[in-house]
């Protein structure tokens, strides 16, 4: 499955917000898009996922069977925008348990008392239930909100919006993004130019002209190796890919260094 965007233009009240000739994201692929604040991050995330109608250009979803659609309703159903500033980011003063309950409700899960704690325990984050969102380390916040977004039925694409604004090592949230791509999600990560350079990317110098402020740069495109899977199809169950975030808190209790970043864990589908 693929999301593709062609010759997109989004106009704001005072000028253009986004100009982009082409972008595509396939399931199983992880794409890093770099740009400074004001370079169309919000407009791109919303337009690519059908949550904003561009003033020009088109966005299409190419299905696994070869058919395609430009219906925004279908684009929204197949995608989730994670932690987009002023749009899908949680209220900073709210407790983690409340955020989990709200997001599970959005995913049309039955949320009885105790369900948020159970969900957090499955992700090994139960100790954070009463913490405020604004106290979470950046990579932990990204892992939490991405896992919640993946609970939504039918979601095949995840847009992680500016995880670097919360601090932390860029390699940590990039590892989280790759972990989801490895089990079949299409993942687009938006970040600042400095974060892309911290990940080892060599970016071209900014071009002169009006488009330099409205056009983000594709910094990296990878297709992580898939983990062995038991399913018989290419569709990743949205609620079955869990990121093990223990590595984000340091070494395990044995004192030995953790062998590396997490891979999404599998669990049985709930009835």
VENGI-V685523 format. One record per pair of residues at least 4 apart in sequence whose ideal C-beta (glycine too) atoms are under 8 Angstrom apart, sorted by the first residue. I is the first residue (numbers start at 0). GAP is how many residues later the second one is. D is the distance in whole Angstrom. If there is no record, write none. Layout:
i->(I:I)
gap->(GAP:GAP)
d->(D:D)
This chain:
i->(0:0:0:0:0:0:0:0:0:0:1:1:1:1:1:1:1:2:2:2:2:2:2:2:2:2:2:2:2:2:3:3:3:3:3:3:3:4:4:4:4:4:4:4:4:4:4:5:5:5:5:5:5:6:6:6:6:6:6:7:7:7:7:7:7:7:7:7:7:8:8:8:8:8:8:8:9:9:9:9:9:9:9:9:9:10:10:10:10:11:11:11:15:15:16:16:16:16:17:17:17:17:17:17:17:18:18:18:18:19:19:19:19:19:22:22:22:22:22:24:24:24:24:24:24:24:25:26:26:26:26:26:26:26:27:27:27:27:27:27:27:27:28:28:28:28:28:28:29:29:29:29:29:29:29:29:29:29:29:30:30:30:30:30:30:31:31:31:31:31:31:31:31:31:31:32:32:32:32:32:32:32:32:32:33:33:33:33:33:33:33:33:33:33:33:33:34:34:34:34:34:34:34:34:34:35:35:36:36:37:38:38:38:38:39:39:39:39:40:40:40:40:40:40:41:41:41:41:41:41:42:42:43:43:43:44:44:44:44:44:44:44:44:44:45:45:45:45:45:46:46:46:46:46:47:47:47:47:47:48:48:48:48:48:48:48:49:49:49:49:49:49:49:49:50:50:50:50:52:53:53:57:58:58:59:59:59:60:60:60:60:60:60:61:61:61:62:62:62:63:63:68:68:69:70:71:72:73:74:76:76:77:77:77:77:78:78:78:78:78:79:79:79:79:79:79:79:80:80:80:80:80:81:81:81:81:81:81:81:81:81:82:82:82:82:82:82:82:82:82:82:83:83:83:83:83:84:84:84:84:87:89:89:89:89:89:90:91:91:91:92:92:92:93:93:93:93:94:94:94:94:94:94:95:95:95:95:95:95:95:95:95:95:95:96:96:96:96:96:96:97:97:98:98:98:98:98:99:99:99:99:99:99:99:100:100:100:100:101:102:102:102:102:102:103:103:103:103:103:103:103:104:104:105:106:106:106:106:106:106:107:107:108:108:109:110:110:113:114:115:115:116:116:116:117:118:119:119:119:119:120:120:121:121:122:122:122:122:122:122:122:123:123:123:124:124:124:124:127:127:127:130:130:132:135:135:135:135:136:136:136:136:136:137:137:137:137:137:137:137:137:137:138:138:138:138:138:138:138:138:138:139:139:139:139:140:140:140:141:141:141:141:141:141:141:142:142:142:142:142:142:143:143:144:145:145:145:145:145:145:145:146:146:146:146:148:148:149:149:149:149:149:149:149:150:150:151:152:152:153:154:154:155:155:155:155:155:156:156:156:156:157:157:157:157:157:157:158:158:158:158:159:159:159:159:159:159:159:160:161:161:161:162:162:162:163:163:163:163:163:163:163:164:167:167:169:169:169:169:169:170:170:170:170:171:171:171:172:172:173:173:173:174:174:174:175:175:175:175:176:176:176:177:177:177:177:177:178:178:178:178:178:178:178:178:179:179:179:179:179:180:180:180:180:180:180:181:181:181:181:181:181:182:182:182:182:182:182:182:183:183:183:183:184:184:189:190:190:190:191:192:192:192:193:194:195:195:195:195:195:196:196:196:198:198:200:200:202:202:203:205:206:206:207:209:210:226:226:228:229:230:230:230:235:235:236:236:238:238:239:239:239:239:240:240:240:241:241:241:241:242:242:242:243:243:243:243:244:244:245:245:245:246:246:246:246:249:250:250:250:250:251:251)
gap->(25:26:60:61:62:63:77:155:156:185:22:23:24:25:59:60:184:21:22:45:46:56:57:58:59:72:75:76:154:183:18:19:20:21:55:56:58:15:17:18:19:39:42:43:52:53:54:15:16:51:52:53:54:13:14:15:49:50:51:10:11:12:36:39:46:48:49:50:51:7:9:10:45:46:47:48:6:7:8:30:33:37:42:44:45:4:5:6:44:4:5:31:194:198:23:25:26:197:22:25:26:29:36:196:197:21:192:195:196:20:24:37:195:196:8:10:21:25:195:4:6:23:132:161:162:163:160:129:130:157:158:159:207:209:153:154:156:157:158:195:196:198:152:157:158:192:193:194:147:148:150:151:157:159:190:191:192:193:194:156:157:158:187:189:190:142:157:159:164:167:169:186:187:188:189:11:155:156:157:158:183:184:185:186:156:157:158:159:161:162:167:169:182:183:184:185:4:5:6:155:157:158:180:181:182:156:157:4:155:175:174:175:176:177:4:174:175:176:4:44:120:121:149:175:4:42:43:44:45:119:4:9:4:146:172:4:6:36:39:42:114:116:143:145:5:6:35:38:41:4:5:6:7:12:11:27:31:111:140:26:27:30:31:32:108:110:9:21:22:23:24:25:26:29:21:24:25:30:19:4:5:12:11:16:8:9:10:7:8:9:13:14:17:4:5:6:4:5:6:170:171:5:6:5:4:4:4:4:4:77:78:76:77:78:79:76:77:78:79:80:69:70:72:75:77:78:79:6:7:68:78:80:6:60:63:64:67:76:77:78:79:5:6:7:58:59:62:77:78:79:80:4:5:75:77:78:4:76:77:80:73:4:9:12:43:55:42:40:41:42:39:40:41:4:5:38:39:4:34:35:36:37:38:4:24:29:32:33:34:35:36:37:40:48:4:19:20:23:32:33:4:18:4:34:45:46:49:4:16:19:20:29:44:48:4:10:14:15:4:4:42:45:46:48:5:7:11:12:15:44:47:4:6:46:41:44:45:46:131:132:44:45:6:42:5:4:5:4:4:4:13:4:9:12:4:4:5:6:8:9:4:5:120:145:20:21:24:119:120:121:122:120:121:122:4:15:19:120:8:12:16:4:5:8:4:5:8:30:4:29:30:31:111:4:25:26:27:28:29:30:34:35:4:24:29:30:33:34:37:106:109:4:105:108:109:4:22:25:4:18:21:24:30:31:34:4:33:100:102:105:119:4:101:4:4:12:14:30:31:34:97:4:94:95:96:6:9:5:8:30:35:88:89:91:87:88:86:85:86:84:30:83:28:29:30:79:80:28:29:30:31:19:22:27:28:29:30:28:29:30:31:13:16:17:27:28:29:30:29:28:29:30:10:26:28:4:6:9:27:28:30:31:27:4:5:4:21:25:28:29:4:27:28:90:4:76:89:4:16:4:15:25:4:86:87:4:67:85:86:4:10:12:4:9:44:46:83:4:45:62:64:82:83:84:85:5:7:61:63:84:4:5:6:41:42:43:42:43:44:45:81:82:43:44:46:53:58:80:81:42:50:51:52:51:56:26:4:5:28:4:4:10:24:4:4:5:7:21:23:24:4:5:6:20:21:18:19:14:16:13:6:4:5:4:4:4:36:37:37:36:4:5:6:4:5:4:32:30:31:26:27:28:29:23:24:25:22:23:24:25:19:21:22:18:19:20:21:4:17:6:12:16:11:13:14:15:8:4:5:6:7:4:6)
d->(7:5:7:7:6:5:7:5:8:7:6:7:5:7:7:4:7:7:5:6:8:7:8:6:8:7:8:7:6:7:8:7:4:8:7:5:7:6:7:5:7:8:7:6:7:8:5:7:6:6:6:8:8:8:6:7:7:4:8:6:7:5:8:6:5:7:4:8:7:7:7:6:6:5:4:6:7:5:4:7:4:6:7:5:6:8:6:7:5:7:4:8:7:5:5:8:4:6:3:4:6:7:8:5:8:8:5:5:5:7:7:8:6:7:8:8:8:7:7:6:5:8:6:4:7:5:6:6:7:5:6:4:7:8:6:8:5:8:7:6:8:7:6:6:7:7:7:5:5:5:8:4:5:7:8:7:5:7:6:7:5:7:7:7:5:7:5:7:6:7:7:7:5:4:7:7:6:7:5:7:5:7:6:7:8:6:7:5:7:4:7:6:6:5:8:4:3:7:6:7:7:7:8:3:6:6:6:7:8:6:6:6:7:5:5:5:7:6:6:8:6:6:5:7:6:6:7:8:7:8:6:7:6:7:7:7:8:5:5:8:5:5:8:7:4:4:7:8:7:8:5:8:5:6:6:8:7:7:7:6:6:4:8:6:7:6:7:8:4:7:7:3:4:7:8:8:6:7:7:8:7:6:6:6:5:7:5:6:5:7:6:6:6:7:8:5:5:7:7:6:8:5:8:8:7:6:6:6:6:5:8:6:6:5:6:6:7:4:7:7:4:7:6:5:7:6:7:7:5:8:5:6:7:7:5:5:5:6:6:5:6:6:5:8:7:7:5:7:6:8:7:4:6:8:4:8:6:7:7:7:8:6:5:8:5:7:7:7:5:4:6:8:7:5:6:7:6:7:7:6:7:6:7:6:7:8:5:6:7:5:8:6:7:7:6:5:7:7:4:7:6:8:6:6:8:8:8:6:4:6:6:8:8:7:6:5:7:5:7:6:8:4:7:7:4:5:7:7:7:7:6:7:5:7:7:4:5:7:8:8:8:7:7:7:7:5:7:6:6:6:7:6:6:6:7:7:5:5:7:6:8:4:6:7:8:7:6:6:7:8:7:7:6:6:8:7:6:6:7:7:8:5:7:7:5:4:7:8:7:8:7:6:7:6:6:8:8:3:5:4:8:7:6:8:5:7:4:5:7:8:5:6:6:5:8:6:8:6:6:7:4:7:8:5:6:6:5:5:5:7:8:7:8:6:6:6:6:6:8:7:7:7:8:6:6:7:6:6:7:7:7:5:7:6:6:5:6:6:8:7:8:5:8:6:6:7:7:7:4:7:7:8:6:5:7:5:7:8:5:8:7:7:8:6:7:7:5:7:5:6:6:7:4:7:7:8:6:7:5:6:8:4:8:6:7:6:7:5:5:5:6:8:7:8:7:6:7:6:7:6:7:6:6:3:7:7:6:8:7:7:5:5:6:8:7:5:8:7:8:8:6:7:6:5:5:4:5:6:8:6:6:7:5:7:7:5:4:6:6:6:6:7:7:6:7:5:5:8:5:7:6:7:4:6:7:7:4:6:8:7:7:6:8:6:7:4:6:8:4:7:6:8:7:8:7:4:6:6:6:7:5:7:5:7:7:5:6:7:7:7:8:8:7:7:6:7:6:7:7:6:6:8:6:4:8:7:6:5:8:6:5:6:8:4:7:8:6:7:7:7:7:8:4:7:6:6:8:6:6:5:6:6:6)
